[in-house]
Amino acid sequence: MAATGQIEMLGNRLEFDYAEGATGYVLVLTRLITGYWFLHAGVGKYLAAEPFNAAGWLVNATGGAPGPVHAFLVWAGQTPWMLEFTNFMIPLGETLIGFALIVGAGVRLAAFGGAFLMTFFYLGNAAWGHGYVNGDLFGLMMFVIVGTLAAGRILGLDAYIEKMEFVQQRPKLKYLLG
């Protein structure tokens, strides 16, 4: 299956093949770098001398500035079961998202998960001491690009998974792959 796309821009329908040439290599490289970034972040939390604890960030992330998710983050940081859930899910999520991107399996699902986390990281840093355009926003955009362009279909396992009979019989699964 060739990795192609269709877009409508300014009333014109465009078809393009991004699997060939430099675009495909850049997309694979973007997927691999983004995957490594999250895999490293997740595994690093497991290997750290101290157990991962998000409480400080959750309660103090916005520096007290009222941001779009400030109240939720403070609540999550001060609610024992939610903090325990967060402390478990952040490293696990980062590790699984990173691994999925590196091997190119379930890339759209992984990219959605990564974009979800990066949205909270971006809005959680709503004091925007480094400006509105910062590393969290760039991370969010990397996940949007990788997921939107179905980067797992190029030198990734998704190209093979989509050909499996199980997936062929359930075409909606292709929305999770790519």
Stockholm file with secondary structure:
# STOCKHOLM 1.0

chainA/1-178         MAATGQIEMLGNRLEFDYAEGATGYVLVLTRLITGYWFLHAGVGKYLAAEPFNAAGWLVNATGGAPGPVHAFLVWAGQTPWMLEFTNFMIPLGETLIGFALIVGAGVRLAAFGGAFLMTFFYLGNAAWGHGYVNGDLFGLMMFVIVGTLAAGRILGLDAYIEKMEFVQQRPKLKYLLG
#=GR chainA/1-178 SS CCCEEEEEETTEEEEEECSSHHHHHHHHHHHHHHHHHHHHHHHHHHHSSSCCCCHHHHHHTTTTCCCTTHHHHHHHHHSHHHHHHHHHHHHHHHHHHHHHHHHTSSHHHHHHHHHHHHHHHHHHTTTCTTCSSSHHHHHHHHHHHHHHTTGGGSSSTHHHHTTSHHHHTCGGGGGTCC
#=GC SS_cons         CCCEEEEEETTEEEEEECSSHHHHHHHHHHHHHHHHHHHHHHHHHHHSSSCCCCHHHHHHTTTTCCCTTHHHHHHHHHSHHHHHHHHHHHHHHHHHHHHHHHHTSSHHHHHHHHHHHHHHHHHHTTTCTTCSSSHHHHHHHHHHHHHHTTGGGSSSTHHHHTTSHHHHTCGGGGGTCC
//
